[in-house]
Amino acid sequence: MTAADIAEPSAGSRKMRWLAIGILLFLVLYAGAWFFAANQIETRLPAFLSEDNGTGSSAECGGMTVRGFPFRIGLFCDTVRLDDAARGASASFGALRSAAQVYRPGHAVIELDGPAEIRVSPGLSVSGDWSLLHASVQATLSGLQRTSMTYDQLTGTAILPATHEDAAIGDTHKLAFLAGHGEAHLRQNGNDLDAAFSVDGFDTRLDNGPSLLPLLSASADMTLVDRAALMNAGGLKPGALRNSKGEMRKLTLDLGNGMVTTASGPFTVDDKGLISGEFSVTMKNIEGWRQNLVKVFSNEDGMAMVNNIANMLTALADGKNEATVKLNVRDGIAFLAFFPIGELPQL
């Protein structure tokens, strides 16, 4: 072997050198791109959130930072504030943390801290806090493809304007509420929108009084036909459900001690937001429901309505404590055996 052979690098060594240079160059470019993107978010996003885009709505992310280098990118806020001047509404929250994989930026996980303060004109305010609020979103360029949210140990109060006949201007009611756990899931399914909601251990108290009902667990699973666009940017707005139709696959209300009510069936919403549909309703432990609901509707008219409904259900069930009936809803009015029993709110 000559001295020239020793001095000249082998082909394998040259390949390793170029590979190392390529990796180093990639890392430098990747780091530069990550920090450039983070800087653009921190620089441009505040102005974008606060600008008037014609809807009268704006948002603010206090103490904004972008973190997650090298493999994630996420927005962090010390506080979050939302304003909707057109509807006279505002909301403020605690810290927000989000993260998405760099290779999949459209799929993000989010955590939001309390406390929350929500105000809606005229006269409605809600405050709340929780131990954990976690959300997952899958976004496209046009909006959200899928989103899920879960929360634990929710507590709060709502200040509501008094509406009874003897109420004076400015009178309010304080409604306290809590829930051990809750979930909400929305996804686009072709042109349709699938939605599922649940809450466990829900309790309410009015004006520091006793619980209105035993701890409630409830769930709903439904599809809204041709309403996938509600997940797109600007799709969710007042009246968005009008002139729509859907299917309630299953609605469940459970007060414990065998007091379970389920409902399912198709429905429509007209151009005024009034619901119509035909639902198959099964109520178990009718007497238990009666005893608890008369405490909520403490006035004579309310108690009479509850007793009449319970008596009709018992009669339709041949005196049994469980009944399956058809509940017809026409233009927002619910009918049981041709008798109107209640009014549903406009959507």
C-alpha positions in Angstrom: 0.0 0.0 0.0 1.4 3.3 -1.0 1.3 6.6 0.9 -1.2 8.0 -1.7 -3.6 5.1 -1.0 -3.5 5.9 2.7 -4.1 9.6 2.3 -7.0 9.3 -0.2 -10.4 8.7 1.6 -12.3 5.6 0.7 -15.6 5.9 -1.2 -17.4 4.7 1.9 -16.0 7.5 4.0 -17.0 10.1 1.4 -20.6 8.8 1.4 -20.7 9.0 5.2 -19.3 12.5 5.2 -22.0 13.7 2.7 -24.7 11.9 4.6 -23.6 13.7 7.8 -23.6 17.0 6.0 -27.0 16.3 4.6 -28.5 15.4 8.0 -26.9 18.5 9.5 -28.3 20.7 6.8 -31.7 19.2 7.1 -31.7 19.8 10.9 -30.6 23.4 10.4 -33.3 24.0 7.8 -36.0 22.2 9.9 -35.1 24.2 13.0 -35.2 27.4 11.0 -38.6 26.6 9.5 -40.0 25.7 12.9 -38.9 28.9 14.6 -40.0 30.9 11.6 -43.5 29.4 11.7 -43.6 30.0 15.5 -42.6 33.6 15.0 -45.2 34.1 12.3 -47.9 32.7 14.6 -46.9 34.9 17.5 -46.6 38.0 15.3 -49.7 37.6 13.1 -52.2 35.7 15.1 -53.0 38.4 17.7 -53.9 40.9 14.9 -56.0 38.2 13.1 -58.0 37.4 16.3 -58.7 41.0 17.2 -59.6 42.3 13.7 -63.2 43.1 12.8 -64.1 40.6 10.1 -67.6 41.8 9.7 -69.2 39.5 12.3 -68.6 41.7 15.3 -66.6 38.9 17.0 -63.0 38.9 18.2 -60.7 36.9 20.4 -57.7 37.5 22.6 -54.9 35.2 23.7 -53.0 36.8 26.6 -49.4 36.1 27.1 -49.2 34.1 23.8 -46.3 31.8 23.2 -45.6 29.0 20.7 -43.9 25.9 22.1 -43.2 22.3 21.3 -39.9 22.2 19.4 -38.7 20.0 17.9 -41.5 17.5 17.1 -44.6 19.4 18.1 -46.0 22.9 17.7 -48.6 24.4 20.0 -50.2 27.6 21.1 -50.1 28.6 24.8 -52.1 31.4 26.3 -52.1 32.7 29.9 -55.8 33.9 29.4 -58.4 33.6 26.7 -61.1 36.1 26.0 -63.9 36.0 23.4 -66.2 38.9 22.4 -69.3 39.0 20.2 -70.4 42.6 20.0 -73.3 41.8 17.6 -75.0 39.6 20.2 -73.8 41.4 23.3 -71.8 38.3 24.5 -68.4 37.9 26.1 -66.4 35.1 27.7 -63.2 34.8 29.5 -61.2 31.7 30.5 -57.9 30.7 32.2 -54.8 29.3 30.6 -55.0 27.4 27.3 -52.5 24.8 26.2 -52.5 23.1 22.7 -50.2 20.7 20.8 -50.1 19.2 17.4 -47.5 16.9 15.8 -45.5 18.8 13.2 -46.2 16.2 10.6 -50.0 16.4 11.3 -50.8 20.0 12.2 -54.5 19.6 11.6 -55.0 17.3 14.5 -54.5 19.1 17.8 -55.2 18.4 21.5 -56.2 21.3 23.8 -56.5 21.8 27.5 -58.3 24.8 28.9 -58.3 26.0 32.5 -60.9 27.8 34.5 -62.4 29.8 35.9 -64.8 30.9 33.1 -67.0 33.9 33.0 -69.7 34.2 30.3 -72.1 37.2 29.9 -74.9 37.5 27.5 -77.2 40.5 27.2 -79.6 41.1 28.6 -78.9 40.0 32.2 -77.6 36.5 31.8 -74.2 35.6 33.3 -72.6 32.2 33.9 -69.5 31.4 35.9 -67.8 28.0 36.1 -64.7 26.0 36.9 -63.5 22.5 36.4 -60.7 20.1 37.3 -60.0 19.2 33.7 -61.3 20.3 30.3 -59.7 18.4 27.4 -60.5 18.7 23.7 -59.3 17.1 20.5 -59.9 18.6 17.0 -59.2 17.4 13.5 -59.2 20.4 11.2 -59.2 20.9 7.4 -58.7 24.1 5.4 -62.5 24.7 5.4 -63.1 23.9 9.1 -63.4 21.0 11.6 -63.8 17.4 10.4 -64.2 16.0 13.9 -64.0 17.3 17.5 -64.4 15.9 21.0 -64.5 17.5 24.4 -64.5 16.0 27.9 -64.6 17.6 31.3 -64.4 16.5 34.9 -65.8 18.1 38.2 -67.6 21.0 36.6 -69.2 23.5 39.0 -70.8 26.8 38.4 -73.6 29.3 38.8 -75.9 31.1 36.4 -77.6 34.4 37.2 -81.0 34.4 35.3 -83.5 37.2 35.0 -86.7 36.5 37.0 -89.6 35.8 34.7 -92.5 35.0 37.1 -95.5 37.4 37.2 -94.6 39.0 40.5 -91.0 39.7 39.6 -89.8 43.3 39.6 -87.4 44.7 37.0 -83.9 43.6 37.9 -85.0 40.6 39.9 -82.8 37.6 39.3 -82.5 33.9 40.2 -79.2 32.1 41.0 -79.0 28.6 39.5 -76.1 26.5 40.9 -75.0 23.4 38.9 -72.4 20.7 39.0 -71.5 17.6 37.0 -69.0 14.9 37.7 -68.1 14.2 34.1 -69.3 15.2 30.6 -68.5 14.6 27.0 -69.4 16.0 23.6 -68.5 14.5 20.2 -69.2 16.0 16.7 -68.1 14.7 13.3 -68.8 15.2 9.7 -70.3 12.0 8.1 -70.5 12.8 4.4 -73.0 15.6 4.2 -74.5 14.8 7.6 -73.4 15.8 11.1 -73.2 13.1 13.8 -73.5 14.4 17.4 -73.3 12.6 20.8 -73.5 14.2 24.3 -73.4 12.8 27.8 -73.3 14.1 31.4 -72.9 12.1 34.6 -73.8 13.2 38.1 -75.6 16.5 37.1 -77.2 18.5 39.9 -78.9 21.8 40.0 -80.1 24.1 42.9 -82.2 27.3 42.6 -81.5 30.2 44.9 -79.5 28.1 47.4 -82.4 25.7 47.8 -82.3 21.9 47.8 -81.5 19.9 44.6 -84.2 20.2 42.0 -83.8 16.5 41.1 -81.7 13.5 42.1 -78.3 13.3 40.4 -79.0 13.0 36.7 -77.1 11.1 34.1 -78.1 11.9 30.5 -77.0 11.1 27.0 -78.0 11.9 23.4 -77.0 10.3 20.1 -78.3 12.0 16.9 -77.7 12.8 13.3 -78.5 16.1 11.6 -79.1 15.5 7.8 -77.2 17.8 5.4 -75.7 19.8 8.3 -72.0 18.8 8.1 -71.3 22.5 7.1 -72.0 23.5 10.7 -68.4 22.3 11.4 -67.0 24.6 8.7 -65.8 28.1 9.4 -68.7 30.4 10.0 -71.2 27.5 9.8 -72.4 27.6 13.4 -74.6 30.7 13.8 -78.1 31.6 15.1 -80.8 29.8 13.2 -78.3 27.3 11.6 -80.6 24.4 12.5 -83.7 25.9 10.9 -85.2 24.1 7.9 -83.4 20.9 8.9 -84.2 17.3 9.8 -82.6 14.6 11.7 -82.8 11.4 13.7 -82.6 11.1 17.5 -81.2 7.6 17.7 -81.4 7.5 21.5 -82.0 10.1 24.3 -81.6 8.7 27.8 -82.4 10.4 31.2 -81.5 8.5 34.3 -82.3 9.7 37.8 -81.3 6.4 39.5 -83.6 4.0 41.5 -85.0 2.7 38.2 -86.2 6.1 37.0 -85.0 5.9 33.4 -86.6 7.5 30.4 -85.5 6.9 26.8 -86.7 8.4 23.5 -85.9 7.9 19.8 -87.3 9.0 16.5 -87.1 11.4 13.5 -87.6 15.1 13.8 -87.7 18.3 11.6 -87.1 22.0 12.4 -89.1 24.5 10.4 -88.0 28.0 9.3 -89.1 29.4 12.7 -87.0 27.0 14.7 -90.1 24.9 15.8 -89.5 21.2 16.2 -91.9 18.5 14.9 -91.5 14.8 15.1 -92.7 11.5 16.4 -90.8 9.8 19.2 -91.0 6.5 20.8 -90.7 7.1 24.6 -90.2 4.5 27.3 -90.5 5.6 30.9 -89.7 3.3 33.8 -90.8 4.0 37.4 -93.5 6.4 36.5 -94.4 7.0 40.1 -90.8 7.9 41.0 -90.7 10.5 38.2 -94.0 11.9 39.4 -92.8 12.4 43.0 -89.6 14.1 41.9 -91.1 16.4 39.2 -93.9 17.8 41.4 -91.1 19.2 43.6 -89.7 21.1 40.6 -93.1 22.4 39.4 -94.2 23.5 42.8 -97.0 25.8 41.6 -100.5 24.4 41.2 -100.5 24.4 37.4 -97.2 22.7 37.2 -98.1 20.0 39.8 -101.4 19.4 38.0 -99.6 19.0 34.6 -97.1 16.5 36.1 -99.9 14.5 37.8 -102.0 14.4 34.6 -99.1 13.2 32.5 -98.3 10.5 35.1 -101.9 9.4 35.2 -102.1 9.2 31.4 -99.0 7.1 31.2 -100.2 4.8 33.9 -103.5 4.4 32.1 -101.8 3.7 28.8 -99.7 1.1 30.5 -102.7 -0.7 32.0 -101.8 0.4 35.5 -98.2 -0.7 35.3 -95.3 1.5 36.5 -93.6 1.4 33.1 -94.9 2.6 29.8 -93.9 2.9 26.1 -95.8 5.5 24.2 -95.7 7.7 21.1 -94.9 11.3 21.8 -95.9 13.5 18.9 -94.5 17.0 18.6 -96.1 19.5 16.2 -94.7 22.9 15.7 -93.0 22.9 19.1 -96.0 21.5 21.1 -95.7 18.0 22.5 -98.8 15.8 22.5 -99.5 12.6 24.5 -102.6 10.8 23.4 -103.9 13.9 21.7 -103.4 16.0 24.8 -100.8 18.9 24.8 -98.3 18.4 27.6 -95.6 20.9 27.0 -93.8 23.4 24.7 -90.3 23.0 23.3 -88.1 26.0 22.9 -87.3 27.5 19.4 -84.0 26.6 17.9 
